[in-house]
Amino acid sequence: IFSLSIFCVGFRNPMLTPSFRCTQDADFVIVIIRVPHIKLSDVEVAVDGVQFTFYLKPYFLRLRFACELAMDAGEQGGRCQYDLASEEVTGKLAKAIPGQA
C-alpha cells in the first residue's frame, strides 16, 4: 500500500521516523502516527498526488501510496486529529478514485 522514505538533515539535527500504521477502506487511507508530547499547531502535513508528508520537529515521515490521494477531501476527510490519551495523530486522506486499492 505504501513505501517509506527516511531523510536525515546533518548530524546535529537528526530526523526521527515516528511509529506509524496505515489502514484503508473503500474511500480513505488512514495514517496513524504516534508522537508523544506535541504542540499540534507545529504539525505540518502535506498531500501531493501519491505522497503524504508529516513533519513535526524532530519527526519526519514521507509515505508514497499506490493510489492517488485527493487534494480536496470535502467534509469527510483531509483532516488530522490528535488523541491526547493515545498520543497519536490520525490523518484521514481521501482517495482520488474511491474504491481503488
N, C-alpha and C positions, 0 to 999 in steps of 0.2 A: 504494500500500500504506500510506502514512502521510503526515501533514502535520507541519510543523516550526514550533515556537513559540520565539522568542528573546526573553528579557527581560533588561534591564539595570537594576540597582538603584543609582541615584545615579551621580555622576561619579567618586567616589572608589573605589568598589568595582565596577568593570565586570565583568560576567559574560562569559565566553568560551564560544563554542559549539565543542565539540570535533569533530574529524574523526570521522566515523562512516559505517557502511554497514549495510544491513539485507538479510537473506535470509529465506527461509521454506521449509518443507517442509509436508507434509500436516498435521502436528500441532503444529509450533512456529514462532514468529517468532524469529529470531536477530538480535540487535543487537550490533554490534562497534564499540567506541568506543576511539579512540586517545588515551590520556592518559599522557604520559611522566612519570616520576619521581613516583609517587604512593605514599601510605600507604593501603593497601587498607582499613584499619579506619575511614578517614574518608569512605568512599564511602557515599552514601545513594541507594537505588534504591526506587522505588515503582511499583506497577501498580494502576490503578484503572479497571476496565472496558476501554475502548479506549485509555486513556492510559498511557504509560510515561514516568517521570521519572527522570533521573540527575543527581545533584549531587555535586560534589567541588570545593571552592573552588580556583580561580576558575571552574571549568567548570560549565555548566548546559545540560541538554538535555531537552526535552519533546517527545515524539512522540505523535501521535494516529493510531491504526491503523484500518483499515476493519473489521477483525474484533475481536470482544471477546476479551480475554485472561483466562485462568482465574486466580483468586487462589491456588488450591491446585494446584500443578503436580505433586505427588507426587515420586517419586524421580527422574524423568527430566528435570524442568525446573524453572524458577523459581529458577535459580542464576545467580550472576555469578562468573566466574573471571578472574584476571589473569595474562597471559602476560608475564613479565619480558623475554624476548627481543624480542618484537614491541611491547611497551608498550601492549597492548590489553586492555580489559575486554570480555569476551563474556557477554552475557546471553541465556539460552535461556528463552523465555517460551512457555508452553503456550497454545494456542488454546482458548477455551471450547467451541467446536464443532470437533472435529478434521475436517480436510478442507476447511474453509472457506477461500476465497481472500482 
